[in-house]
């Protein structure tokens, strides 16, 4: 895979990240960017543990990566970035860690709002937002409202999000429409299901990135990622930088997407 080749190239030529970024910009085709990039921001805990730090420090360092990746997506002209920030399963973590993550979310939104607006970034949240702590909900509502007219990158924060839960809720809403007579069972198609997901109106992700060496989808965008190109990296999220995003995009651009069809002749 090209991703592996690029890593090899970096090690062999002993290039710095900034040299690599320059090389990668030369390889990048700006006319064929993924419209929607989705990222499972994984590895914060391991990053901290390896340094003898509390896990919270890993999450804080992860916010720096998020900042850099949002800036990069925005300046490249990518239309949608969805990041998995808190899953429906993450409530199983100690209450203190959950609370730190919620505080970081509030801090991120407060600190970034000005720059996000300057860069024309729109904030949205997907997931069971109504179950988040009040201060997180309020900050999300206010950030979404204050960025709603921005036409650049849409930053989708997946919070208290689970793909199975999203599909279950969509099925429930569709069943209610059928029960009320507003929809016929034979009228249910993929488009109807799409329209009942949190991501309604947003194109499916083209590129799904998972750092930290794990090769799982972990209940993320289960329906929407049906044909996403998967890119993984051993780099832990707090170390994930522009150079890694560019590697992923250049690799994506070298692939042939067939969506179940045949290679064009
Ligand atoms: C997974 O790493 C990461 C999370 C559960 C949280 C992701 C959150 C951030 C990057 C920062 C806060 C987000 C916002 C939107 C401000 P892990 O803790 O499971 O890592 P591990 O697998 O190494 O333990």
Boltz pocket constraint, residues with backbone or C-beta under 6 A from the ligand:
constraints:
  - pocket:
      binder: B
      contacts: [[A, 41], [A, 42], [A, 43], [A, 44], [A, 45], [A, 46], [A, 47], [A, 58], [A, 59], [A, 60], [A, 62], [A, 63], [A, 66], [A, 84], [A, 85], [A, 86], [A, 87], [A, 90], [A, 101], [A, 104], [A, 105], [A, 106], [A, 108], [A, 157], [A, 237]]
      max_distance: 6.0
